[in-house]
Amino acid sequence: MTQTAHRTQPDPTRTTTPPGIPYILGNEAAERFSFYGMKSILVVFMTKHLLDAAGEPANMTEERAKEIYHYFSAAAYFFPIIGSLIADVLFGKYKTILYLSLLYCVGHGCLAIMDLGPALGMDMVPWLYAGLLFIAMGAGAIKPCVSAHVGDQFGEGNKHLISKTFSWFYFSINTGALLSTIFTPIFLAKAGPWLAFGVPGVLMALATFVFWLGRTKFIHVPPSGSKFKEETLSRDGLRAVLNLTPIFLIFIPAFWALFDQTGSAWVLQANDMDRKILWWDLLPSQIQALNPFFILVLIPVFAYVLYPAIDKVWRVTPLRKMGMGLFLTAGAFAIAGWIQVRIDAGETPHVVWQFLAYFIMTAAEVMVSITSLEFAYTQAPKKMKSFIMGIYFLGVSLGNLFTGRVNGELAKMKEQGQEMLQGANYYWFFTYFMLAVAVVFVIYAMFYRGKTFVQGEDAGQEGGDPAVTGHEVHE
């Protein structure tokens, strides 16, 4: 059966969850295991396991490893804007996801065979860079398509389930991330790069297969071709881009500039902490498993308990959720700064303090990241869903680019014998930066005006943040 024989519009009378959703969630769980498993060990690998052509240690400095880590993250979130254009204009979301997943698998293959480098008289670094580039291209290009593909499955009859489905979508992401961040560091410590990077590669292949199995269940929204340009330049298209660009390219990048350091600066900080929990001596990179674990706990708590309770006394809108999340992000980094103050004083604080920072950072993620995914989809005209998702992910890229640039400059200064933002000052810099951004965001949100679009509807619904208009933009 060809793609043209598939349904291109959701059934407007269907009131239950679309049949393709389980396949997307299964694919996402396996793909996220692949991505986060690889990413969880990246900084540790670069600072402790790199070898040169002679098989001798060639480890990077902490600043350089953080720089590479965040530049890779920036690349992984830059390519979504390209993938979104490929999907919206040329091939559609399904084919784009399927084909580019194969490129993703090639990247994992490059990382898995790094161990062979010294045996062949080659440094590991070229294999590392090639693998990261292919993964960034593959993973990045499919990111906006998967998120938008979720929303495409819904029509007028079941659009009320979009919010909860995006929560379960995020739930599947973090199920994969939880398992990978527990086991992948063990693979690296016990067996080396071939297994630690090989298992995520196998999971990526499985993710691609699961997605292919759901091909007959999906709604396949066809590419818009030249209509994409028409809709982008239309009044609604330009309005969506102008409304969302400040949010996704100014405010959201600040969140990701801090959040993604849980995989770099926070991992390195954990090296200097007491990591013994009962009989278990945690590896520094394993502590990242707290984030997906807390996500699994907090998603239902926020969706079914906290938001409804707050909504009874204070209208909880998407923009208000994001604003609260930005302030919580600053709070989480302030705790990390306090931990570093104790480390700088020669103490060895217990890792339970970092647990608290992870809990607050995860609460911020629920408020900012999940809400942003839903907001990006519902505020985009139906021919621009992937493109708007691409703009959102471009913001993630900019945040990581900022952090990578900061660490790159710090690395250069250190090589020149100069020191700046050392110790706790590094964390205070990002804390104050986040606080300033959060205050400006609250002011911007008061003046936001948006329009909601769902597949199957002929026109969008006018609205803005209820703080101004009294309307819920995602309903």
N, C-alpha and C positions, 0 to 999 in steps of 0.2 A: 504494500500500500504506500503510495507516495504521499508527500506532505500535503499536496493540493487536495487529496481526498479526505483530509482530516477536518474536523470542525474548526472554523475560524472565528466563531463567535460563541460565547457561553450561552447556555440555555437560560433565558430570562425567568423561566418558571421554577428553576431548581432552587430550593431553599436550604439544601444541605451542603456539606463540604464537597468540592469538586473531586472526581475520581483520580485525577492526576496528581493531587497534592501528596499522597503517601510516597510516590516515586521521587518527587522532588525532595522531600524530607530525607528519604533514604540516601539519595545521591549526595545531598548536602552534608549529612553526617559523615559519610566516608571521605568526601572531598576535604572537609574541614579537619578530619583526623590527619589527612595527608599534609595539609598546609601548616597547621599549627604544630604538628609533631616535628616537622622539619624546622619551623621557625623557633620552637622552644629551645632547641639545642644549639642554635646558630652562634650566639655570642660565646657560649662555653667552648664550642668547637674551635672558633677562631682564636681564642685566647689560650687554649690548652692542648689542642690536638692537631694543629697544622704541621705538616712536614714539608721539607724541601726535596729537591731531586735526589739528594743523597740519603734521604730518610731521617735527617736531623730535624729537631724542633725548629719551626719558623713561625712561632706564635705572634699574633698582633698585640699591640698595646690595648688597654681597655678603651681609650678614647677612639682609636682607629677602628676597633671592633664595633663600637657603638655607632660610629659614622657609617660603616658599611651596612650594618643592620638596618639603620633607618633609611639609607639610600635605597636598599632593596625594597623596604616597605613602601617607600615613595614611588618606586617604579611599579610595584604590584598594584598600587592604587592610581597610577597614572594611566595605565593601559585600559582601564574600564571606559575611558572616553572614546578610545579607538574601537573597542569591542562593541560599544553601544551604537556607534555609527554603522559598523558592519552589520549588526543585527537589524537596526531600524531601517536602513537604506537598502541593503543588499540581500542578505540570506534569511532574515528572521531569527528569532531568539533560539529556537530549537537547534537548527543546523549550526549556528555560531557556537553554542555551548558544546555540542557533540564534537565538532571538528577541532576546536581549539583545546579541548581537553586532551587530545593526543599530543599536542605540543607540550602541555603541562607534564605529561608522562615522560617525555624526552628529558626534561629538566631534572626530574627525580633520578632518571637513569644516570645522568652526568654526575650527580652527587654521590650516588651509590657506588660508582666505580672509581671514586677518588683514591681509594686505598691502592689502586694499581699504579697510580702516578709515579711514586718513588721506584717501584719495581721496573718501570719503563724509562727511568731516568728523567722524570718530569716532576715539577712542583705540583702540589695539590691546588695551589691558588687558581691556575687557569680553569681547572675542572670546576672549582667552586664558583667562579664568576660566570662560567657558561651555564651551569645549572641554575644559578639564581636568575640569570637573564631569561632563560626559557620558562622558568616557573613564573616569573613576574609577567611575562607576555601572556602565558596561558591562563594562569589564575586571574590575573588582572582583567583580561579581555572578557572572561565569562561572568565576572562578578555582577555587573549591572544587569546582565541578561537573566541570571537566575532569580534575582530579587524581583525584577519586572515580570518574569515568567510566572511567578507565584500570583501576582495580582491579576494577570491576564486570565486566570482560570475562573474568575468571579464575574458575575453579572448582576443585574438589578435585584434578582430574587435572593441572592445570598451575600450581597455586599456587606451586610452587617457582620459577617464572619471574617472579614479581611483583617481587622485589628487583632483578633485572637489568633488567626492563622499566622500572621507575621510573628506573633509571640512564639508559637510552636515552631516556626521556621528558625527563629533564633535559638530555641530550645534544642533543635537537632544540631545546629552549628556547635553548640557548646557541649553536647553529648560527645561528639567526635573530638572536640578540643580537650575535654576532661580526660578521656582515655589516652589520648596521644601524649599529653603533657605529663602523665604519670609514667607511662611505659617507655616512651622514646628516650628520655635521659638514661634509663636503665640500659637500654640497648647500646647507647653510646659508651657508657662506662664499662659494660661487660664485654661487648663484642667489637666495638669500633664503628667507624662511619658507614661501612658497607651495610650493616644491619639497621643502624639508626636511620639512615636515609633510604634504605631499600624498602623497609616496611611501609613508610608513607607512599612510596611509588606504587607498591602493590595495591594499597587502598585507593589510590587515584584511579588505577585501572578498573577497580571494582566499582567506583563511583560512576565512571563513564558507562559501564555495562548496565548498572541499575537505571541510569537515566534513559538509555536506549530501550530498556524494557517498557518504559512508560509511554513510548511514542504514540501508541494508539489511544491513550487515555487523555492526552493533553489537548487543550485548546491551542491551535497553532495560529497565532496572529501573524499574518503575512507581512513581509517587509513593505514599507510604504513607498520606496523608490523616490520619485520626484515629489510625491505628496509630503514627504518629510520636510523638504525645504519650504513648501507652501505653508505647512502648519507651524514650523518654527518661526517663520516670518509673519505669521498671522498675529492678530491682536492678542489672542489667548496665549500663543506660543511665546511672543516677546514678553508678555506680562509675567508668565511663569518663570522665564529665565531671569528677568529683572528682579522679581520678588525673591527668588530662591538663591540667586548668586551671592548676595551678602551673607546669608545664613550659612551656605555650604562652602563658600570660599574664604570667609573671614572668621566666623565664629566657630564652626565645626572643626576647622583645622587646629585651633588652639586646644580643643579637647583631645584630639588624636596625638598632638605633639607631646602631651603628658601621658595619655593612656598607654600608648605603645612602648613607653619606657618600662613598663612592667616586664617586658621581654629583654631589656638591655640593662639600664641602670639599676633596676631593682634586683635583677638576677646577680649582678656583680656585688651589690650591697649585701645580699644574702650570704656571700662568701665569708663575710666578717661577722656573722651572727651565730648564735648557738642554735643549731637546727635540729637538736635531738627532741623528738616527741615520743615519750614512753620508750619503747624499744626500737623505734624507727629513726635512723639518721637520714634526714631528708637531703637529697641533692639540691644544690641551689636552683637549678632549672625546674625542679619538680614543684616548687612552691607556686609556680604559675598555674598549676591545676586548681588552685583556690578560685581563680576567676571563673572558669566554666562551672565549677561546683556551685559557687554562690549564684551564678546565673540560673542554674536549674532550680535552685531554691527560691530565688527572688522573683522570677518571672510570674509564677502563679500568685505569689503573695501580692505583688504590685497590681496585676491585672484583675484579680478577683477580690482582694481585700483592701489594700491601701488606697488605690485610686478611687474605688467606689466610696470609701469612707470619707476621704478628703473632699470628693465631689459634692457631698451633701452640704458642706459648709463653705466651700470655695471651689468654683468651677475649674476643673483640671483640664486645661487645653494642651494641645501638642507643644505650643511655644512655651507655656509655663513649665511643662515637664522638662524641656530642654534647659530652660533657665535655672531651675533647681539643680539639675544635673551638673551644670557648669560650676556652680558654687561648691557642690560636693567634691568635684574633681580637685579643686584647689585645696579642700580640706584633706583629701587623701594624700596629696603630695606634701602637705605640711607635716603630716605624721611621718612620712618618709624622711623629711628634713630633720625632724626631732630625733629619729633613730640615728641618722648620720652624725648629729651633734654628739651623741653618746659614743659612737664608734670613734669619732675624731678625738674624744677625750680618753681613749684607750680602753673603753669598756667593751664587753661582748654581749650586747642586748639579745634577749631571746627572740626567736623568729615569730613568736605569737604577736608581737607588736606589728610586724609586717602583715600578719593575718588581718589585723584590724584595718590597716591601710587598704588591703585588697577588698575587704568587705565594703568599705565606703566607695572605693573606685568602681566596684561592680554595680553598686546601687546607682552611681552616676551613669554608668554604661547603659543600664536599663532605661533610664530617663532620657538620655541623649541619643544613643545609637539606635535602639529599637524604634523610638519615636521618629527619628530622622528617616529611617528606611520607609516607614509607612507614609510619612509626610511627603517624601520625595515622590512616591508613587501616586498618591491621591492628588497632589497639586500639579501633576504633569498632564497635558493634553494627551489623548490616547495614542497618537502617532509618535509621541516623544517620550514614552515611558523609560526606555533604556537610556536615552540621551540624558534625561534629567538624573537618572541613577548614576550615570557617568560623571555628571557635574558633582554629585554628592561624593563619589569616591575620589574625584580629583581633589576635593577638600582634604580627604584623609592623606592623600599624597603630599599636599602642601604642608600639612602638619608634620609629617615625617621628614620632609625636605628641610624644614626649619630646624628640627632637632638634629638631623644629620649635619647640617651646616654649622650649627653651634658647636657640636663635638669635633667637626673637622677643624674649625678655628682653634679650639682648645688643644687639639693634637699638635697643630703647627706651633702654637705658642710653647707647648711643653718641649718640643724638639729644639726650640730656640732658647731653652732655659728659662722661659717665663711661665708664670702660673697665674691662672685666673679662674674664678668659679670652682675652686677646689673644695672638696669635702661637702659640708652642709650648704655652703653658699650656692652650689649647683642646684640644689633642691629649692632653696628660697627664691632663686631667680625665676624658676618655672612657676612656683606658687603665686608670686606677685603678678606675674604675667597673666596667669589664668584668672585671678581675681579681677583685674582690670578689664579683661575681655568679657567676663560674666556681667559686669555692671553695664557695659555698653550694649550687650545683647538685650538686657531687660528693657532698655530704652527703645531699641529698634523694634522689639516685639510689640510694643504698644501701638505702633503705627502700621503694622503689617496688614495687608489686604490680600486675600487669596481666592482661588476658585478651585473647586473639587471636581475631579474627573474620574469616572469608573468605566471600564470596558462595557459596552452594551448600551450606554447612555448617549443620547444625541447631543446633549449640552451639559456643560459643567454647572455646578451650583455655586453661586456667589457666597462669599463668607470671608471672615477674617478671624483674628484671635478674639475669643469671647470677652477678653478684657476690654475690647473696644466695641465689637459689633453685637455680642450676645449670641453668635452662632458658633457651633463646633465645626471646624473646617473639614474634619475627616468623617463626618456622618452624612 
